Amino acid sequence: MVAGLNNSLFTTLEGLKRRAKKLSRTTGVPHHEALEQIAQAGGYRDYRQARTCLQTEDRSENMEAGNGSR
């Protein structure tokens, strides 16, 4: 578990980025490392996998809501 995180998980890519930014600011960890740490704390292999999965989920939700572009 990453220090300074509560047990609630992020559900969007933006949420992951916000948490990484907060971690970076409060601990001095470089932002790219914070992205990796937050992604791994969320159960992903790394930030790249988290980004891919969360972007796919965002697109699916937009299509279901009728907000998808064609």
PyMOL Python script that loads the backbone (N, CA, C, O; Angstrom):
from pymol import cmd

cmd.read_pdbstr("""\
ATOM      1  N   MET A   1       0.843  -1.185   0.000  1.00  0.00           N
ATOM      2  CA  MET A   1       0.000   0.000   0.000  1.00  0.00           C
ATOM      3  C   MET A   1       0.882   1.241   0.000  1.00  0.00           C
ATOM      4  O   MET A   1       1.890   1.296   0.705  1.00  0.00           O
ATOM      5  N   VAL A   2       0.509   2.207  -0.772  1.00  0.00           N
ATOM      6  CA  VAL A   2       1.250   3.460  -0.858  1.00  0.00           C
ATOM      7  C   VAL A   2       0.888   4.318   0.341  1.00  0.00           C
ATOM      8  O   VAL A   2      -0.287   4.489   0.665  1.00  0.00           O
ATOM      9  N   ALA A   3       1.915   4.859   1.002  1.00  0.00           N
ATOM     10  CA  ALA A   3       1.660   5.712   2.171  1.00  0.00           C
ATOM     11  C   ALA A   3       0.830   6.921   1.765  1.00  0.00           C
ATOM     12  O   ALA A   3       1.040   7.492   0.695  1.00  0.00           O
ATOM     13  N   GLY A   4      -0.093   7.305   2.602  1.00  0.00           N
ATOM     14  CA  GLY A   4      -0.909   8.487   2.344  1.00  0.00           C
ATOM     15  C   GLY A   4      -2.173   8.219   1.550  1.00  0.00           C
ATOM     16  O   GLY A   4      -2.920   9.149   1.244  1.00  0.00           O
ATOM     17  N   LEU A   5      -2.425   6.958   1.210  1.00  0.00           N
ATOM     18  CA  LEU A   5      -3.640   6.626   0.466  1.00  0.00           C
ATOM     19  C   LEU A   5      -4.644   5.996   1.410  1.00  0.00           C
ATOM     20  O   LEU A   5      -4.291   5.186   2.268  1.00  0.00           O
ATOM     21  N   ASN A   6      -5.901   6.378   1.243  1.00  0.00           N
ATOM     22  CA  ASN A   6      -6.919   5.661   1.992  1.00  0.00           C
ATOM     23  C   ASN A   6      -7.342   4.463   1.159  1.00  0.00           C
ATOM     24  O   ASN A   6      -6.805   4.251   0.071  1.00  0.00           O
ATOM     25  N   ASN A   7      -8.278   3.687   1.638  1.00  0.00           N
ATOM     26  CA  ASN A   7      -8.632   2.438   0.966  1.00  0.00           C
ATOM     27  C   ASN A   7      -9.563   2.604  -0.225  1.00  0.00           C
ATOM     28  O   ASN A   7      -9.835   1.625  -0.920  1.00  0.00           O
ATOM     29  N   SER A   8     -10.061   3.810  -0.485  1.00  0.00           N
ATOM     30  CA  SER A   8     -10.952   3.976  -1.632  1.00  0.00           C
ATOM     31  C   SER A   8     -10.134   3.976  -2.914  1.00  0.00           C
ATOM     32  O   SER A   8      -9.082   4.611  -2.986  1.00  0.00           O
ATOM     33  N   LEU A   9     -10.611   3.274  -3.909  1.00  0.00           N
ATOM     34  CA  LEU A   9      -9.902   3.171  -5.178  1.00  0.00           C
ATOM     35  C   LEU A   9     -10.413   4.212  -6.154  1.00  0.00           C
ATOM     36  O   LEU A   9     -11.558   4.657  -6.065  1.00  0.00           O
ATOM     37  N   PHE A  10      -9.571   4.588  -7.067  1.00  0.00           N
ATOM     38  CA  PHE A  10      -9.976   5.465  -8.155  1.00  0.00           C
ATOM     39  C   PHE A  10     -10.766   4.646  -9.165  1.00  0.00           C
ATOM     40  O   PHE A  10     -10.554   3.440  -9.289  1.00  0.00           O
ATOM     41  N   THR A  11     -11.662   5.282  -9.877  1.00  0.00           N
ATOM     42  CA  THR A  11     -12.461   4.560 -10.866  1.00  0.00           C
ATOM     43  C   THR A  11     -12.276   5.117 -12.268  1.00  0.00           C
ATOM     44  O   THR A  11     -12.817   4.576 -13.232  1.00  0.00           O
ATOM     45  N   THR A  12     -11.513   6.195 -12.381  1.00  0.00           N
ATOM     46  CA  THR A  12     -11.268   6.797 -13.683  1.00  0.00           C
ATOM     47  C   THR A  12      -9.788   7.116 -13.835  1.00  0.00           C
ATOM     48  O   THR A  12      -9.047   7.155 -12.853  1.00  0.00           O
ATOM     49  N   LEU A  13      -9.375   7.338 -15.043  1.00  0.00           N
ATOM     50  CA  LEU A  13      -8.004   7.738 -15.307  1.00  0.00           C
ATOM     51  C   LEU A  13      -7.712   9.081 -14.659  1.00  0.00           C
ATOM     52  O   LEU A  13      -6.622   9.294 -14.128  1.00  0.00           O
ATOM     53  N   GLU A  14      -8.677   9.980 -14.701  1.00  0.00           N
ATOM     54  CA  GLU A  14      -8.489  11.288 -14.059  1.00  0.00           C
ATOM     55  C   GLU A  14      -8.296  11.128 -12.551  1.00  0.00           C
ATOM     56  O   GLU A  14      -7.495  11.842 -11.948  1.00  0.00           O
ATOM     57  N   GLY A  15      -9.019  10.203 -11.950  1.00  0.00           N
ATOM     58  CA  GLY A  15      -8.866   9.949 -10.520  1.00  0.00           C
ATOM     59  C   GLY A  15      -7.473   9.432 -10.184  1.00  0.00           C
ATOM     60  O   GLY A  15      -6.873   9.840  -9.190  1.00  0.00           O
ATOM     61  N   LEU A  16      -6.969   8.540 -11.013  1.00  0.00           N
ATOM     62  CA  LEU A  16      -5.617   8.026 -10.831  1.00  0.00           C
ATOM     63  C   LEU A  16      -4.610   9.167 -10.918  1.00  0.00           C
ATOM     64  O   LEU A  16      -3.702   9.262 -10.092  1.00  0.00           O
ATOM     65  N   LYS A  17      -4.766  10.025 -11.908  1.00  0.00           N
ATOM     66  CA  LYS A  17      -3.836  11.140 -12.097  1.00  0.00           C
ATOM     67  C   LYS A  17      -3.890  12.113 -10.923  1.00  0.00           C
ATOM     68  O   LYS A  17      -2.855  12.612 -10.483  1.00  0.00           O
ATOM     69  N   ARG A  18      -5.097  12.387 -10.412  1.00  0.00           N
ATOM     70  CA  ARG A  18      -5.225  13.289  -9.266  1.00  0.00           C
ATOM     71  C   ARG A  18      -4.505  12.732  -8.043  1.00  0.00           C
ATOM     72  O   ARG A  18      -3.816  13.463  -7.331  1.00  0.00           O
ATOM     73  N   ARG A  19      -4.670  11.427  -7.804  1.00  0.00           N
ATOM     74  CA  ARG A  19      -4.023  10.802  -6.649  1.00  0.00           C
ATOM     75  C   ARG A  19      -2.514  10.807  -6.810  1.00  0.00           C
ATOM     76  O   ARG A  19      -1.790  11.019  -5.837  1.00  0.00           O
ATOM     77  N   ALA A  20      -2.026  10.575  -8.030  1.00  0.00           N
ATOM     78  CA  ALA A  20      -0.585  10.595  -8.267  1.00  0.00           C
ATOM     79  C   ALA A  20      -0.029  12.001  -8.049  1.00  0.00           C
ATOM     80  O   ALA A  20       1.049  12.165  -7.478  1.00  0.00           O
ATOM     81  N   LYS A  21      -0.755  12.995  -8.498  1.00  0.00           N
ATOM     82  CA  LYS A  21      -0.321  14.382  -8.306  1.00  0.00           C
ATOM     83  C   LYS A  21      -0.237  14.714  -6.824  1.00  0.00           C
ATOM     84  O   LYS A  21       0.719  15.345  -6.374  1.00  0.00           O
ATOM     85  N   LYS A  22      -1.239  14.287  -6.072  1.00  0.00           N
ATOM     86  CA  LYS A  22      -1.245  14.537  -4.631  1.00  0.00           C
ATOM     87  C   LYS A  22      -0.080  13.821  -3.961  1.00  0.00           C
ATOM     88  O   LYS A  22       0.604  14.404  -3.120  1.00  0.00           O
ATOM     89  N   LEU A  23       0.153  12.563  -4.326  1.00  0.00           N
ATOM     90  CA  LEU A  23       1.262  11.798  -3.768  1.00  0.00           C
ATOM     91  C   LEU A  23       2.591  12.476  -4.079  1.00  0.00           C
ATOM     92  O   LEU A  23       3.458  12.587  -3.213  1.00  0.00           O
ATOM     93  N   SER A  24       2.741  12.920  -5.301  1.00  0.00           N
ATOM     94  CA  SER A  24       3.972  13.580  -5.720  1.00  0.00           C
ATOM     95  C   SER A  24       4.221  14.852  -4.912  1.00  0.00           C
ATOM     96  O   SER A  24       5.339  15.103  -4.463  1.00  0.00           O
ATOM     97  N   ARG A  25       3.182  15.638  -4.736  1.00  0.00           N
ATOM     98  CA  ARG A  25       3.318  16.895  -3.990  1.00  0.00           C
ATOM     99  C   ARG A  25       3.606  16.666  -2.511  1.00  0.00           C
ATOM    100  O   ARG A  25       4.396  17.396  -1.913  1.00  0.00           O
ATOM    101  N   THR A  26       2.975  15.662  -1.921  1.00  0.00           N
ATOM    102  CA  THR A  26       3.125  15.467  -0.477  1.00  0.00           C
ATOM    103  C   THR A  26       4.399  14.715  -0.106  1.00  0.00           C
ATOM    104  O   THR A  26       4.887  14.858   1.015  1.00  0.00           O
ATOM    105  N   THR A  27       4.945  13.922  -1.015  1.00  0.00           N
ATOM    106  CA  THR A  27       6.115  13.109  -0.677  1.00  0.00           C
ATOM    107  C   THR A  27       7.376  13.512  -1.416  1.00  0.00           C
ATOM    108  O   THR A  27       8.474  13.110  -1.030  1.00  0.00           O
ATOM    109  N   GLY A  28       7.238  14.299  -2.473  1.00  0.00           N
ATOM    110  CA  GLY A  28       8.403  14.672  -3.270  1.00  0.00           C
ATOM    111  C   GLY A  28       8.810  13.623  -4.291  1.00  0.00           C
ATOM    112  O   GLY A  28       9.830  13.770  -4.964  1.00  0.00           O
ATOM    113  N   VAL A  29       8.017  12.564  -4.408  1.00  0.00           N
ATOM    114  CA  VAL A  29       8.279  11.524  -5.417  1.00  0.00           C
ATOM    115  C   VAL A  29       8.030  12.132  -6.792  1.00  0.00           C
ATOM    116  O   VAL A  29       7.039  12.839  -6.971  1.00  0.00           O
ATOM    117  N   PRO A  30       8.900  11.879  -7.766  1.00  0.00           N
ATOM    118  CA  PRO A  30       8.627  12.389  -9.111  1.00  0.00           C
ATOM    119  C   PRO A  30       7.263  11.913  -9.617  1.00  0.00           C
ATOM    120  O   PRO A  30       6.824  10.807  -9.302  1.00  0.00           O
ATOM    121  N   HIS A  31       6.605  12.758 -10.401  1.00  0.00           N
ATOM    122  CA  HIS A  31       5.241  12.469 -10.852  1.00  0.00           C
ATOM    123  C   HIS A  31       5.148  11.135 -11.591  1.00  0.00           C
ATOM    124  O   HIS A  31       4.200  10.380 -11.376  1.00  0.00           O
ATOM    125  N   HIS A  32       6.112  10.836 -12.453  1.00  0.00           N
ATOM    126  CA  HIS A  32       6.039   9.575 -13.210  1.00  0.00           C
ATOM    127  C   HIS A  32       6.118   8.368 -12.280  1.00  0.00           C
ATOM    128  O   HIS A  32       5.486   7.344 -12.538  1.00  0.00           O
ATOM    129  N   GLU A  33       6.888   8.482 -11.203  1.00  0.00           N
ATOM    130  CA  GLU A  33       6.953   7.382 -10.231  1.00  0.00           C
ATOM    131  C   GLU A  33       5.655   7.281  -9.440  1.00  0.00           C
ATOM    132  O   GLU A  33       5.200   6.182  -9.123  1.00  0.00           O
ATOM    133  N   ALA A  34       5.065   8.418  -9.126  1.00  0.00           N
ATOM    134  CA  ALA A  34       3.793   8.422  -8.406  1.00  0.00           C
ATOM    135  C   ALA A  34       2.701   7.757  -9.242  1.00  0.00           C
ATOM    136  O   ALA A  34       1.875   7.018  -8.707  1.00  0.00           O
ATOM    137  N   LEU A  35       2.693   8.014 -10.552  1.00  0.00           N
ATOM    138  CA  LEU A  35       1.712   7.362 -11.431  1.00  0.00           C
ATOM    139  C   LEU A  35       1.856   5.847 -11.362  1.00  0.00           C
ATOM    140  O   LEU A  35       0.862   5.126 -11.282  1.00  0.00           O
ATOM    141  N   GLU A  36       3.099   5.365 -11.394  1.00  0.00           N
ATOM    142  CA  GLU A  36       3.350   3.926 -11.322  1.00  0.00           C
ATOM    143  C   GLU A  36       2.887   3.365  -9.978  1.00  0.00           C
ATOM    144  O   GLU A  36       2.231   2.324  -9.931  1.00  0.00           O
ATOM    145  N   GLN A  37       3.225   4.048  -8.894  1.00  0.00           N
ATOM    146  CA  GLN A  37       2.866   3.568  -7.560  1.00  0.00           C
ATOM    147  C   GLN A  37       1.358   3.522  -7.351  1.00  0.00           C
ATOM    148  O   GLN A  37       0.830   2.559  -6.795  1.00  0.00           O
ATOM    149  N   ILE A  38       0.675   4.555  -7.792  1.00  0.00           N
ATOM    150  CA  ILE A  38      -0.784   4.600  -7.625  1.00  0.00           C
ATOM    151  C   ILE A  38      -1.445   3.510  -8.471  1.00  0.00           C
ATOM    152  O   ILE A  38      -2.371   2.842  -8.011  1.00  0.00           O
ATOM    153  N   ALA A  39      -0.976   3.335  -9.691  1.00  0.00           N
ATOM    154  CA  ALA A  39      -1.529   2.286 -10.556  1.00  0.00           C
ATOM    155  C   ALA A  39      -1.348   0.916  -9.911  1.00  0.00           C
ATOM    156  O   ALA A  39      -2.279   0.110  -9.891  1.00  0.00           O
ATOM    157  N   GLN A  40      -0.160   0.651  -9.384  1.00  0.00           N
ATOM    158  CA  GLN A  40       0.103  -0.643  -8.746  1.00  0.00           C
ATOM    159  C   GLN A  40      -0.733  -0.811  -7.481  1.00  0.00           C
ATOM    160  O   GLN A  40      -1.198  -1.913  -7.192  1.00  0.00           O
ATOM    161  N   ALA A  41      -0.930   0.260  -6.729  1.00  0.00           N
ATOM    162  CA  ALA A  41      -1.782   0.188  -5.533  1.00  0.00           C
ATOM    163  C   ALA A  41      -3.225  -0.129  -5.915  1.00  0.00           C
ATOM    164  O   ALA A  41      -3.968  -0.708  -5.123  1.00  0.00           O
ATOM    165  N   GLY A  42      -3.620   0.254  -7.135  1.00  0.00           N
ATOM    166  CA  GLY A  42      -4.961  -0.028  -7.620  1.00  0.00           C
ATOM    167  C   GLY A  42      -5.109  -1.399  -8.253  1.00  0.00           C
ATOM    168  O   GLY A  42      -6.184  -1.750  -8.739  1.00  0.00           O
ATOM    169  N   GLY A  43      -4.029  -2.179  -8.249  1.00  0.00           N
ATOM    170  CA  GLY A  43      -4.092  -3.544  -8.761  1.00  0.00           C
ATOM    171  C   GLY A  43      -3.627  -3.716 -10.196  1.00  0.00           C
ATOM    172  O   GLY A  43      -3.757  -4.802 -10.760  1.00  0.00           O
ATOM    173  N   TYR A  44      -3.098  -2.682 -10.784  1.00  0.00           N
ATOM    174  CA  TYR A  44      -2.597  -2.769 -12.150  1.00  0.00           C
ATOM    175  C   TYR A  44      -1.107  -3.080 -12.144  1.00  0.00           C
ATOM    176  O   TYR A  44      -0.416  -2.797 -11.165  1.00  0.00           O
ATOM    177  N   ARG A  45      -0.615  -3.653 -13.217  1.00  0.00           N
ATOM    178  CA  ARG A  45       0.802  -3.978 -13.354  1.00  0.00           C
ATOM    179  C   ARG A  45       1.646  -2.710 -13.332  1.00  0.00           C
ATOM    180  O   ARG A  45       2.686  -2.649 -12.678  1.00  0.00           O
ATOM    181  N   ASP A  46       1.175  -1.698 -14.062  1.00  0.00           N
ATOM    182  CA  ASP A  46       1.891  -0.428 -14.153  1.00  0.00           C
ATOM    183  C   ASP A  46       0.929   0.637 -14.663  1.00  0.00           C
ATOM    184  O   ASP A  46      -0.235   0.347 -14.941  1.00  0.00           O
ATOM    185  N   TYR A  47       1.414   1.871 -14.785  1.00  0.00           N
ATOM    186  CA  TYR A  47       0.562   2.974 -15.221  1.00  0.00           C
ATOM    187  C   TYR A  47       0.027   2.733 -16.632  1.00  0.00           C
ATOM    188  O   TYR A  47      -1.129   3.045 -16.917  1.00  0.00           O
ATOM    189  N   ARG A  48       0.841   2.193 -17.495  1.00  0.00           N
ATOM    190  CA  ARG A  48       0.397   1.974 -18.883  1.00  0.00           C
ATOM    191  C   ARG A  48      -0.819   1.044 -18.932  1.00  0.00           C
ATOM    192  O   ARG A  48      -1.779   1.309 -19.656  1.00  0.00           O
ATOM    193  N   GLN A  49      -0.774  -0.033 -18.169  1.00  0.00           N
ATOM    194  CA  GLN A  49      -1.921  -0.948 -18.138  1.00  0.00           C
ATOM    195  C   GLN A  49      -3.152  -0.257 -17.551  1.00  0.00           C
ATOM    196  O   GLN A  49      -4.257  -0.416 -18.068  1.00  0.00           O
ATOM    197  N   ALA A  50      -2.968   0.498 -16.490  1.00  0.00           N
ATOM    198  CA  ALA A  50      -4.093   1.213 -15.879  1.00  0.00           C
ATOM    199  C   ALA A  50      -4.704   2.184 -16.873  1.00  0.00           C
ATOM    200  O   ALA A  50      -5.926   2.257 -17.005  1.00  0.00           O
ATOM    201  N   ARG A  51      -3.860   2.929 -17.573  1.00  0.00           N
ATOM    202  CA  ARG A  51      -4.347   3.905 -18.555  1.00  0.00           C
ATOM    203  C   ARG A  51      -5.156   3.213 -19.651  1.00  0.00           C
ATOM    204  O   ARG A  51      -6.229   3.684 -20.027  1.00  0.00           O
ATOM    205  N   THR A  52      -4.644   2.108 -20.154  1.00  0.00           N
ATOM    206  CA  THR A  52      -5.344   1.375 -21.208  1.00  0.00           C
ATOM    207  C   THR A  52      -6.703   0.870 -20.719  1.00  0.00           C
ATOM    208  O   THR A  52      -7.711   1.034 -21.407  1.00  0.00           O
ATOM    209  N   CYS A  53      -6.730   0.264 -19.548  1.00  0.00           N
ATOM    210  CA  CYS A  53      -7.977  -0.289 -19.013  1.00  0.00           C
ATOM    211  C   CYS A  53      -8.985   0.804 -18.688  1.00  0.00           C
ATOM    212  O   CYS A  53     -10.165   0.680 -19.016  1.00  0.00           O
ATOM    213  N   LEU A  54      -8.531   1.862 -18.053  1.00  0.00           N
ATOM    214  CA  LEU A  54      -9.456   2.914 -17.644  1.00  0.00           C
ATOM    215  C   LEU A  54      -9.970   3.708 -18.836  1.00  0.00           C
ATOM    216  O   LEU A  54     -11.123   4.140 -18.828  1.00  0.00           O
ATOM    217  N   GLN A  55      -9.150   3.911 -19.858  1.00  0.00           N
ATOM    218  CA  GLN A  55      -9.625   4.593 -21.063  1.00  0.00           C
ATOM    219  C   GLN A  55     -10.671   3.750 -21.767  1.00  0.00           C
ATOM    220  O   GLN A  55     -11.654   4.285 -22.278  1.00  0.00           O
ATOM    221  N   THR A  56     -10.474   2.449 -21.800  1.00  0.00           N
ATOM    222  CA  THR A  56     -11.443   1.541 -22.428  1.00  0.00           C
ATOM    223  C   THR A  56     -12.775   1.598 -21.685  1.00  0.00           C
ATOM    224  O   THR A  56     -13.836   1.625 -22.309  1.00  0.00           O
ATOM    225  N   GLU A  57     -12.721   1.617 -20.347  1.00  0.00           N
ATOM    226  CA  GLU A  57     -13.953   1.704 -19.556  1.00  0.00           C
ATOM    227  C   GLU A  57     -14.665   3.026 -19.800  1.00  0.00           C
ATOM    228  O   GLU A  57     -15.889   3.058 -19.920  1.00  0.00           O
ATOM    229  N   ASP A  58     -13.899   4.128 -19.874  1.00  0.00           N
ATOM    230  CA  ASP A  58     -14.501   5.437 -20.128  1.00  0.00           C
ATOM    231  C   ASP A  58     -15.206   5.452 -21.478  1.00  0.00           C
ATOM    232  O   ASP A  58     -16.308   5.989 -21.594  1.00  0.00           O
ATOM    233  N   ARG A  59     -14.590   4.875 -22.487  1.00  0.00           N
ATOM    234  CA  ARG A  59     -15.213   4.838 -23.816  1.00  0.00           C
ATOM    235  C   ARG A  59     -16.487   4.011 -23.792  1.00  0.00           C
ATOM    236  O   ARG A  59     -17.483   4.387 -24.411  1.00  0.00           O
ATOM    237  N   SER A  60     -16.467   2.883 -23.079  1.00  0.00           N
ATOM    238  CA  SER A  60     -17.652   2.024 -22.995  1.00  0.00           C
ATOM    239  C   SER A  60     -18.804   2.765 -22.335  1.00  0.00           C
ATOM    240  O   SER A  60     -19.943   2.676 -22.793  1.00  0.00           O
ATOM    241  N   GLU A  61     -18.520   3.494 -21.266  1.00  0.00           N
ATOM    242  CA  GLU A  61     -19.575   4.234 -20.583  1.00  0.00           C
ATOM    243  C   GLU A  61     -20.144   5.326 -21.472  1.00  0.00           C
ATOM    244  O   GLU A  61     -21.353   5.557 -21.468  1.00  0.00           O
ATOM    245  N   ASN A  62     -19.292   6.002 -22.234  1.00  0.00           N
ATOM    246  CA  ASN A  62     -19.762   7.047 -23.134  1.00  0.00           C
ATOM    247  C   ASN A  62     -20.644   6.461 -24.235  1.00  0.00           C
ATOM    248  O   ASN A  62     -21.637   7.077 -24.622  1.00  0.00           O
ATOM    249  N   MET A  63     -20.298   5.301 -24.733  1.00  0.00           N
ATOM    250  CA  MET A  63     -21.104   4.682 -25.786  1.00  0.00           C
ATOM    251  C   MET A  63     -22.468   4.273 -25.226  1.00  0.00           C
ATOM    252  O   MET A  63     -23.489   4.443 -25.892  1.00  0.00           O
ATOM    253  N   GLU A  64     -22.487   3.737 -24.012  1.00  0.00           N
ATOM    254  CA  GLU A  64     -23.749   3.341 -23.394  1.00  0.00           C
ATOM    255  C   GLU A  64     -24.650   4.539 -23.146  1.00  0.00           C
ATOM    256  O   GLU A  64     -25.873   4.431 -23.241  1.00  0.00           O
ATOM    257  N   ALA A  65     -24.057   5.668 -22.832  1.00  0.00           N
ATOM    258  CA  ALA A  65     -24.830   6.878 -22.553  1.00  0.00           C
ATOM    259  C   ALA A  65     -25.227   7.619 -23.833  1.00  0.00           C
ATOM    260  O   ALA A  65     -25.942   8.619 -23.789  1.00  0.00           O
ATOM    261  N   GLY A  66     -24.752   7.113 -24.966  1.00  0.00           N
ATOM    262  CA  GLY A  66     -25.066   7.771 -26.228  1.00  0.00           C
ATOM    263  C   GLY A  66     -24.183   8.977 -26.513  1.00  0.00           C
ATOM    264  O   GLY A  66     -24.513   9.810 -27.357  1.00  0.00           O
ATOM    265  N   ASN A  67     -23.062   9.070 -25.807  1.00  0.00           N
ATOM    266  CA  ASN A  67     -22.151  10.199 -25.982  1.00  0.00           C
ATOM    267  C   ASN A  67     -20.981   9.873 -26.887  1.00  0.00           C
ATOM    268  O   ASN A  67     -20.134  10.736 -27.119  1.00  0.00           O
ATOM    269  N   GLY A  68     -20.906   8.678 -27.398  1.00  0.00           N
ATOM    270  CA  GLY A  68     -19.773   8.285 -28.239  1.00  0.00           C
ATOM    271  C   GLY A  68     -19.839   8.944 -29.608  1.00  0.00           C
ATOM    272  O   GLY A  68     -20.916   9.101 -30.183  1.00  0.00           O
ATOM    273  N   SER A  69     -18.692   9.324 -30.116  1.00  0.00           N
ATOM    274  CA  SER A  69     -18.649   9.893 -31.470  1.00  0.00           C
ATOM    275  C   SER A  69     -18.358   8.795 -32.468  1.00  0.00           C
ATOM    276  O   SER A  69     -17.701   7.807 -32.139  1.00  0.00           O
ATOM    277  N   ARG A  70     -18.832   8.960 -33.657  1.00  0.00           N
ATOM    278  CA  ARG A  70     -18.613   7.947 -34.691  1.00  0.00           C
ATOM    279  C   ARG A  70     -17.856   8.530 -35.832  1.00  0.00           C
ATOM    280  O   ARG A  70     -17.573   7.832 -36.805  1.00  0.00           O
TER     281      ARG A  70
END
""", "prot")
cmd.dss("prot")
cmd.show_as("cartoon", "prot")
cmd.util.cbc("prot")
cmd.orient("prot")
